[in-house]
Amino acid sequence: MGALQLLTLVLGLSIAGLAKGATAMGLPLIATPILASVFGPKQAVVIITIPIFVANTFLVLQSWRVFGYLRTLVPLIVANAAGTVLGALLLAGLDQKTFAILITAMVVLFLARGDRIVGDPGARRAQLLTPVVGFVGGVMQGTTSISSPVIGSFFHAMKLPPREYVITLAAVFQLSSAVQLVSYTALGLFTPDLLTLGVIACIPMLVALMAGIAIRSRLDQVRFRQVIVVLLVASVANLLWRTFAA
């Protein structure tokens, strides 16, 4: 690995890890394009899988004080898993452009009128919508590998406190990353070089992740939600670019 590749790896994972620690989002969104510019798209996706799994594990364990909250996420996680499987099966025949437009519309709706649509987090309407959103996010994960716009915008609309918001997204993304690790291993995508790069990438990512967690603790509720909106808009922009321009 040359100096340029090493610098790109450290820079990309540092920026992405900072965003991940602060908001539980942004790791693949930021790091994958940066790594792809040097290592290639396929290699970048394989490399980033390991840091994603490690980061989500760290965030879930770091939130042990609210582990009891995870019980409320069971319907979401189960529906998300089912949606991911269905999305993988539909991948070949699904119209990606139509799907991207629908997802974008859903995110815009949640950001603009989400508080009216979802209501109070404990309300029956929110409880009914949670598995639906989890399923749609799973289908999105299975077909595009990006589920943060749907999952993130829904829980943004629920106005969850930062700690609950982070463990919610981390738990859902952890399931997806575990499935990816198993799948990539079974397919033989982890060559010795890519496996080594993935492990090395965890070092700057973890340092930046801890810095992001420290930043999150200093953000008030309003500023935290503003950061989430920025990342959600970036996620949708990334999805649309990958669908229509790539």
GUNUBA-995107 format. One record per atom (N, C-alpha, C, O): z, x negated, y negated. Coordinates in pm, whole numbers, plus 50000, padded with zeros to 5 digits. Each point is the difference from the previous one (the first is absolute). Example, Ala and Ser with C-alpha at 12.3 -4.5 7.8 and 13.67 -1.06 7.14 Angstrom:
// residues 2
507804868150569500005008949881500004991049880500664989650002498625013949893500064991849881500735007749891500174994949889
//
This chain:
// residues 246
500004991550120500005008549880500004991249876500874991449984498155010749928499884992049879500985004249893500705010050012499344981949880500935002749890499705013449933500935007349965497794996050017499625012649937500455011950084500525009849947499284989350184500425010950088501505001849998500505011249998500244977650003501465000749998500485006049869500915008449999498494987449889500395005349869499715015049992500805007649947498054996550104499635014250000500985008150083500425010949960499954983850156500945006850089501355001949931500575010950002499944978549937501315000549934499965009449880500915008149981498044990749936499895008349881499875014950034500695008449944498404994550149499775013850039501235006650058500335011349964500364981750126501185005950064501195000649906500875008650016499184982349886501115000449904499895012349910500985007249980497834995249966499805011749913500215012950079500675009249953498754991350167500125012050083501435002350045500475011450003500254978050032501385001250043500905005149890500945007750024498774988149853500795004749885499855015149983500995007049980497774997950029499755014449988500635007550116500575010849981499344983650138500575006450119501515001349989500565010550032500114979149923501455000549988500465009949895501045006450016498194994849877500405008949891499725014650030500755008749956498164994150120499565014050015499715004350144499745011850023500294978950074499635002650140498505002150016499545003750108499694994049786498555001450003499364987249951500664991449941498025007250084499254989549934499694987650080499194991849957501455006550160499774987750075498554998750048499334990449962500155019050119498594998750039499045002549884498934994149994501475014749914499155003349885499684987649918498854998149959502154993450017499824988249915499554987950081499084992949959501575004750154499754987550073498664999850073499354989650005500245021650053498784999950081498764995849922499264991450049500465014249833498814995349926500074985349962498984993150003502235002149962500144985949962499724990950119499274990249988501315013150128499784991950119498565001150049499434990250050499985021649936498625002050047499024991349924498964996250054501365000649821499094991849920499904985850054499044993049970501935002850109500004986450055499814999850151499244991950053501465017250017499984999850146498995009650061499664998850118499835010849803499125010250053500765013050022501204999650028498125012149961500685013050011500725002150133501175003850000498164993950110500615002550131501204991150021501055004650046498824982649921501104990750018501185003649910501164998750040498535005949838501065003749907500825011750053501235000149989498095009850068500695011750055500924995950115501125005150011498414985750074500814995550113501194991949950501125001850048498644989249858501094991549947501105008449937501184997650025498435012249894500985007549922500855009350086501065004549956498504998350166500755009050087501404994850029500965007850003499164979350018501324994250032500965000949882501125004750018498494991049861500915001949885500365014649973501125002949959497955006250064500305014349981501125004350092500955006649957498944989950171501025003750098501364994049963501025006850005498984980549958501254993249964500615006349874501215002249994497955000649906500505005749875500625013850021501085002849947498255005750130500545013450025501294999450081500925007849975499144983150121501234998250078501144996149907501105005450010498644985149901501024995349907500485011349909501205001449977497865006649971500375010849908500825010850070500945005449942498694997850182500765010150074501414995050028500975007449981499164980250065501324994450029500824998149873501225001750001498114994949890500704997949873500595012949946500924999849919498535011350127500495013149954500935006550102500025012250014500754979650057500855005250108501025010249949500475008550076499884990749796500995009249946499505014549999500805009449994497904992350010499455013750001499265002750131499075008050004501364985450106499385002250130500065014750040499095005150065502005001849894500125014150034498865008149943499645010550055499794984849836498885007049936498764999950089499165008949990500734981050099498834999050088499875012150092498895003450042502235003049990499945011850087499165011049938499355007650070500674993249797499215010449932498514996750002499185008649967500464979250071498604995849999499325001650135498814997250012501935007450090499415001150133498745008750002499004995850057501025016349882498765008049999498844992749932498865000850047501434992249845498964992549929499424989150089498784998750010502084993550055499554988650080499235004750123498974994250036501525016550030499305005250119498625005349960499014997250067500945010449824498725005449954499064988849957498795000750023501764988949915499204988649957499394992850120498844995949997501955002650110499504993450121498865008050062498984994450040501215018849967498955008650056498734999349915498894999450052501295000749817498854999149910499274986850012498784999549991501984989750030499384986850016499124999550124498894994649996501605010950113499225000450124498735008349979498914995850039501255016149900498845008549975499014993149907498795000750022501714992749876499144993049907499174989250068498824998449969501804994450123499274989750074498895006250085498924994350013501375017450045499005006750084498865005549916498855000550045501475003849831499005006049913499214989749919499045003449932501374984150077499454989749913498474999550003499364998749896500075002350223498554998350013499225011549935498934997849944501615014650065499215011349954500435006049868499365009349951501714985449989500515005949876499224995049879499694988249989500005021049921499324996449876501014993449906500835006849939499114980150050500984992449924499985003449851501055000049935497785003050010499905003049858500705013249966500745000949902499015009250181500665012949979501504998650013500765005549922499664986950179501434998050025500654992949881501095003749958498244986149989500544992549886500165008949878500994999049928498035009850049500065009249886501175009750015500715002849904499485002550218501115009250026501344993349979500915005949942499224981850106501254992649984500274997349853501135001449954497844994849972500154997549856500475012749928500874999549914498535011850123500395012749938501455003350032500735005149914499694992150209501385002850039500994991449921501045004949956498634982450026500884991149924500095004449855501095000549943497775002949996499985004749861500855012649987500745001649902499165007350196500775012449997501504997250008500785005849925499614985250166501424996750013500544993149875501135002549960498064988949979500464993049880500085009449881500904998749917498165010750073499955008949884500945011950012500655003849903499425002250218500785012350018500904999350123500405010350054499914977749990500774998550123501375006349996500465005750099500224993349786501345005649990499995015150018500965005650054497975001149903499905014550017499585003750143500445010250054498704981550005499515002950135501094997650104500215008250089500484980649898500994996050101501345006749976500635004950094499794995449781501305005749970501114990150029499764988050008501455017050008501154991650028499874993750139499535006650093500884980449924499874993550130500655007550115499544999150114501525008449858500675007450106499475014150020500455007150090498614996949828499455013650009499155001650125499484990350054500395022249990499235002950122498554996049984499374995350095500095006549785498604996549977499774985050023499014996250063501914995549887499884985550019500124996450147499284991350049501635015450023500184997250143498775003750080499664993250098499675017549863498785004150070498824990749969499174997350086500774997949791498904991449959500134985950057498994993350020502245002250008500214986150043499194996350124499274990049995500815017550117499184996350116498505001449976499214992550057500405017049856498585001649968499484987549931498944994750035501815000649866499624987949928500024988050095499134991349993501875008250095500074989250097498784999650090499474989350030500075022550012498825000950087498744995649926499204992250052500635012849825498834996349920500014984949973498964993450007502235001249961500114985649978499664992150125499424989249992500955016250125499664993450125498514999850026499444989950042499905021649933498545000650016499344989849906499044993350037501495005949842499484990449904500194985750048499124991549985502045005850073500284986750053499044996650113499494988850008500265020850079499144997650114498544998249963499264993250071500325012849818498594999349963499704989649892498894994749995502095002449919499744990849888500994988449991499774990549925501315010250152501104990049998500805000549870500814991049977499005019149940500775001549875500655013750000499305010149991502014990550017500705012949998500935001449880500545010849976499654978349947500965000549890499665010249891500925005549941497794997350029499755010149897500605013750032500605006449913499234998150211500525013250038501514999750014500705007949937499814982950146501454999350025500744996849871501005006349967498504983749959500684995849878500025010649893501035002149936497845004850043499945010149894500875012150034500605006049910499484997750218500825011450040501474997449971500695008449941499804980050100501424997149979500294996149857501155000849955497844995049973500144998449855500245013649936500835001449910498435008850138500175013649947501385005650033500525008449926500074986950185501335004850037501114993449918501165003850010498454986249909500954993249911501174993950077501165001049959498524992550154501044993350076500554988249922499254993549926502045003550087500554987849940499304987850060499505000750112500474988049817499294988250049500374995950142499114996650078502175003549956500404995350134499455008950109499494995150101500615018249882499485009350099498474999650005499405001250107499994997049777498534999149994499524988150082499075001150079501574987549901499584987750067500185001050151499104996250075502045008849973500215000650144499085010450064499614998650116500045011949809499065009950053498654993750026499465001150111499984992149788498704993850017500044988750102499084998450079502004993749918500104988750093500055004850145499384993950088501355017149938500105005250137498655005050049499624997650115499655009549800498685005150039499014988650021499284999750099500704990949807499074988850010500364990950117499124993550057502165006049978500424991750113499375004950130499574992150083500395021049933499375005850119498534996050007499514996050106499795005249782498584996649996499774985350029499084996450073501754995049869499824985650020500304996050143499384990850054501585016150009500294997150141498825003550089499644992650091499745018949881498815004150076498884989949980499294996650095500534998749781498964990149972500244987050075499074994250055502185001249947500314987550069499675001050149499384991050057501035020050004499745001950143498505000850025499494993950095499805013649820498565001750018499254986849984499144996650081501194996049814499314987449975500284989750110499134992250036502095008150016500354990950110499205003650125499474991350068500465021749960499255004550119498524996849989499344997450100500145002849777498584997249978499714985049988498844996049988502214995950016499804985649993499614994949862499354989649990501025017649904499624996049865500884988849944499604993149906501575005150151500904989649951499664986650065500594996150101498454997049839499704986450045501164990949959500775003749912499374984650149501104990949961500024997049850501084999549940497754998450000499944996949857500475011849915500784998249906498755013950126500375011749921501475003550020500675004349906499834993850215501425002450026500874990449918501015003949943498574983450052500724990149921500005003549852501024999149933497815004950017499895003949859500875012149969500635000749894499405008950199500835011849980501474996749992500735005749919499734984950164501404995849998500314992449872501035002349936498074988550025500184992349876500055009449879500774997849907498405012550096499935009449888501335007249978500275004749890500554996250214501285007049988500974992549907500895006249942498934980750045500944992149921499945003649852501025004249944497824994549989499975004149858500225014949982500555004449899499015003650200500175014449989501495003749998500425008249919500384985850170501425003250007500754995749874500885007149952498764981249995500644995449876499705009849886500905003949926497845000050062499615009549895500575013850027500365007249906499734996750221500575013050037501445001249950500385010349944500414979350077501395000349955500085000549848500905006449945498174986949988499965000849854499655014149955500565005149903498515001350169499645013749969501155009750019500175009349922500624988550184501175008550024501004998649885500595009949956499584977849996500904997749887499505007049874500795005649923497894994150056499425006949885500205015050011500315006749901499504998650221500175014450020501415004749963500175010849944500834980950087501385003949971500265001049851500985006249958498154987749961500195000249855499125010349932500105002149879499035004450198499145010249942500715013449998500585004250100499365002549786500545013549998498995009550065498874996050030501545016449991499175009750071498645002049931498985001050067501024999749801498775002449927499044988350015498825002150029501664985749952499144988250011499494998250142498854996250021502015006750078499584999050141498845009550027499024996150064501075016149888498945009850023498724995949928498905002750049501224990849837498814995249929499284989350081498774999950007501994991150054499414989550084499305006350120498914995750038501715014550022499415006850115498665006449962499034999150075500915007149809498755006349955498904989649987498875002550042501444986049902499014989349985499464995850136498794998550017502094999550081499574995850133499225011050071499074997150075501305015449903499265011150062498585000849944499055002050075500824996449796498675000149938499174988350054498815001550027501824986949988499304988450054499585002450146498924995750041501945011150036499685003050140498795009250009499104997850082500875012449835498875009350001498734992949955498935002150058501174989649840498844992449953499464991050110498794998850018502124994950056499614991450111499305008050110498994995650055501555016149974499415008650102498595004349960499084999450081500755004849794498695004449953499004988449997498835001850034501634986549926499104988449996499544996350141498824997450023502125002550072499664996450138499055010450061499174996650084500955015949873499195010750057498605000549940499025001650072500894997049796498725002349932499264987249960498785000049985501974988949996499364987849949499894989150104499094991749993501825008150104500004989050097498835001650096499834991750090
//
